[in-house]
């Protein structure tokens, strides 16, 4: 959790964490994307589930934000479900994708105290 907090507040990954960079090929929902065949669950981001109006809204917002865009994602390793966790940014945008989703009120942060 300390790594997630550092990334959210400082934006700089520790040296031993890998980077995934590429074009977004699919948006699964408001907090999960695909870059090629790599599925990335955005760390510390909580969006409503698909099947709800809020979930559909979050997925639409994520699609509008990143579909077809090239992202640079810090790979934070797997979560307890085996999904790859990441923190992603678009080009020179100073805000992370997660920050955009929270600022737009599509999602909230979880597991991180500020």
ABEGO torsion letter per residue (X at the ends): XAAAAAAAAAGBBBAABBBBBEBBABBABAABBBBEABBBBBBGBBBBBBGBAAAAAAAAAAAAAABGBBBBBBBAEBBAAGBBBBBBBBEABABBAAAAAAAAGABBBBGBBX
